[in-house]
Amino acid sequence: MMFGGDAAPAWRPDYAMARDRGFLVEGQGPGGLAVVLREDANALALLELRRVAGPIASWRRVAPPAFEALLAQTYADGAAAAADALARGDPQPALDLPSAEDLLGSTDDAPVIRLINGLLAEGLRQGASDIHLEPYEQALVVRLRRDGQLAEMLRLPAHVAPMLASRIKVMARLDIAERRLPQDGRMALDLAGRLVDVRVSTLPSRAGERVVLRLLDKARAGIDLAALGLDPAADAVLRRALAQPNGIVLVTGPTGSGKTTTLYAALGLLGDGTRNILTVEDPVEYAVDGVGQTQVNPRLGLTFAAGLRAILRQDPDVVMVGEIRDAETAQIAVQAALTGHLVLATVHTNDAAGAVTRLRDMGVEPFLLAATLRAVLAQRLVRRLCPQCRRAEAVPPRLAAALALEFGAMAMVAPGCDACGQTGHAGRIGVFEALWADDGLRRLIHDDADEDALAAHAFAAAPRLADAARALVVAGKVSAAEAARILRQDQGG
């Protein structure tokens, strides 16, 4: 007989003991403890546990990855208790926690430290990309960005804000005495063996310093190209472009649309050990094995253009530019492609055809662009419906018209359930369109054709973003409202 997680055990080993011995108390009933044992753990650990904690009613073995997940979930519960302590007015603790240790293994009972550890652990557990600490006159509001949407997680007394900001600055090795200027830093954390980089940004505001923590889970760095969710047409174009010996491959979309993730996946495909792959990024978000990564530093004169110019002297085969944002970088990227390098880069435009006109507006000559451009991939991220609570409903007439669906068409919606935290969504999925630079398109680029003419040729037989979004609605993966949201973005509304 197993006991559910709702019954809290009367005794629980500290985190370090549970991790090192490989056992976890997950419940307690009349007959004793319910225990989880890691597969590679010595069964004698159960004898030790029984000696310390009393009788064991049942136990089960689980694989190490499942054990680590249970361990993190069981011990990452400090936020609420710390928040209560701070609300009661506990004094400010000493700021002496090292900046890179296992969060769950910390034995420091200071409320601020336990609160920050709890917030970070909860953000990672929920799959959040950012944690926002927003001070106001009456309260400190903590919000999580999950699946691209911000939601309030916690509301604390206003006097807590400077304590949290100072503690985070210590962890990120920032200047705690400087509260008038923005600061940027980062810290490395360990959550039960899960390595996470946290990018820290502070910004002075009227009620105190706003702090944003960007969570960069290193487990996501090794994403495979097949895992991106590209439709067959876009996947074929991207793979064909990456197989070229030289030229420019662009990924475009708004901020937060997953462009960098796509480029990292492309580098993973190219990184077979036979190529010298170098990048210049702002910032380097994930470390990629076998790739030389350089971070820009404008204060020292290391801009995208300067970094790109320097790495071209390092005998690269493949060059990745985090973003083409000025004429100088665009010109150097084109020259690199002309001289035999495969250049991967991102630009900010609404669609694939817009990337061509953007580079022309930066001063790239049409004949050079026609000679070097291989492909453009435009993408968006949309929230995937929760598979547990989704159900079919008729699409409202306005949404049906926006998505070119038949009047009265049915589509899936999700009202929310416990599995998805009442949000109705579980993760995100990509929406793509891919432009291949064939002979006809190159002639149009050379002749300085406008964006509509480029799109008409490129997508005469290929799906556009609207088509890809509609296909996800028809497949029941995305709601009609979510698909219409990204189309309104494209239309500027």
C-alpha positions, 0 to 999 in steps of 0.5 A: 500500500502506498500513501499519497503525497497529501499526508505530510510525514512526521519526520523527513531527512534533510536534503543532503542526507536524502540526496546522498543516501538515495532515499526519500520519504513521500508519505506516512500512514498508520503502518509507518513511512512510505519511502522512495529508493533510488535504483542505484541506492544501497538497500541498507539505507532503508535500515538506517532510515528505519533506525532513525525514523521508525517503521517503514510500511512500503517502499519502491525503487525509481530510476535516478532521473525520476528520483531527482525530480521527486527530490526537487519537488519535495524539498523546493517548498521554502517560499511560503514559509519564508514569506510568512516570516518576512510578513511578521517582520523578522530582521534582515539576515546576514548576506553571506550565502555563496553564489553557486550552491545547490539551492535545496541543500542550503541549511541557512534559515534566514527568511530572505535566503529561503524565500529567494531559494523557494522562488527560484525553485518554484520558477524552475518547477513551473517552467518559467522563463523569467521571475519579476520582482516589482516593488510598489508603495504598498507591496512587492509583487512577484510574477512569473512568465510562463509560456510567454504570459506573466502571472502573479505568484506572490505578494509581499510587504513593501519593506521586503523589496530592498532585502531581496534586491540586495541578496540577489545582487550579492549572489550575482556579484553586483554592487549592492551599494549602487541603487541609482543605476541599472546593473546586469549580472548572472549566477550559476545555480544547482537544483538537485543536480539540475544546472541553471544559469540565471541572468539578473537585471536590476532597474531603479524605479520610483518605489525601489529597484525592479529585478528580473531573473531570466532562468536559462535551464542548461538542460534545454541547450541541447535541443535537437532540430527534430524537437522544434516542431517544424512542419515538413515544408519548413523543416526541409527548407532549413535542412537544405539551407544548412547543407549549403557550404556558404551563404546566409540563413536568417531566422526572424521573429519578435523578441521571445519567439524562440529564434536563438533556440532554433539557431542553437538546434541548427548548430547542433546539427552542424557540429559534427566535429568537422567544422570550426563553428564560432558565434558572437552573441548578446548574451551567450545564453547556453554553452554549446559543446564544440562551439566557440562562443563570444559575448559582445561587450560594447563598453570595451568596444566588442560590438557585433560588428567587431566580434564578427570581424575578429572571428572571421580571422579564426578560420571558421566554417560556420559563423552565428551572429546573435542579431544583425541590428546595424548596417556594419554587421549586415555588410560584414555578414554578407562579405563573410558569406561571399568568401565561403562561410555559412552565416546564421543570424537573426533579425527582427521582422514580422515575416520571412519576406520582410527580412529581405527588405530589412537588410536592403534598408540597412544598405546591403546591395540587392545584387549582393543579397541575391548572391548570398541569401539561402533561406529565411525562417520566420517563427512565433511561439503559441501556447499549446492546449492542455491535453487533460482538459481540452474540449471542442467548442464552436469557433466564434464567427469573428475568430473563424473569419480571421483564421479563414475557417468555415462558419460554425467550425469546431475547435478545441479550448481548455478551461483549465485544470489541476494538471495545467495550474488552471491556465488551460495551457501546457508548454508552447509550440512553434509556428513557422514559415520558410522562404527558400531563395531559388533562382526566381526569388534571387532575380526578384531580389536583384531587381529590388522587388517589393515585399509583396512580390517576394512573398507572392513568389516564395509562398506560391506553394508553401504555407505561410504563418497564417496557414501553419497557425490554422493547421494547429487549430484544426489539429486541436493543439492550439485554440483559435484565440491563440492562433488569432493572437499571433496573426494580429501581431503580424498585422500590427494590431 
